Amino acid sequence: MKSLRNLASILLLLSGVLHLVSVALMKFETTSIISIVFGLVYLVLGILLFQNNRAVLWSAAIVPLLGLLLAAIGMIMNPTLLGAVFILLDLIISGCCFYLISRKV
C-alpha cells in the first residue's frame, strides 16, 4: 500500500510542476491563476502525502477531482494534450487515494 501512496505523491508533484511550467511557457491568461493555485496546492499535497496522515489522504483524493472537473470544462472549450494529461493524472491520483482510504491505510 505504501507504493500506491508513493505513486500518488509522485504524480501530485509531477502534476504540480507541470501546472507551474505550463503557466511559465504559455501566454498569461485569467486561467493561469487557477493553474498556479492548483500547481502550488498539488506540490504541497504531494510532499505531505509521503506522511501517513488520513486528512492529507482525503485532501489528495478530493482536490484532484476539482482539478479534473476544471480540466474537463477546459477541454470542452479548448482541447489540448496537456489538459488530457492533467485529467489522466487526476484520475490516477484520486483513484489511488480513494483505494487507500477504503483499505483504511
C-alpha positions, 0 to 999 in steps of 0.5 A: 500500500505504501507504493500506491501512496508513493505513486500518488505523491509522485504524480501530485508533484509531477502534476504540480510542476507541470501546472507551474511550467505550463503557466511559465511557457504559455501566454498569461491568461485569467486561467493561469491563476487557477493553474498556479493555485492548483500547481502550488496546492498539488506540490504541497499535497504531494510532499505531505502525502509521503506522511501517513496522515488520513486528512492529507489522504482525503485532501489528495483524493478530493482536490484532484477531482476539482482539478479534473472537473476544471480540466474537463470544462477546459477541454470542452472549450479548448482541447489540448494534450496537456489538459488530457494529461492533467485529467489522466493524472487526476484520475490516477491520483484520486483513484489511488487515494480513494483505494487507500482510504477504503483499505483504511491505510 
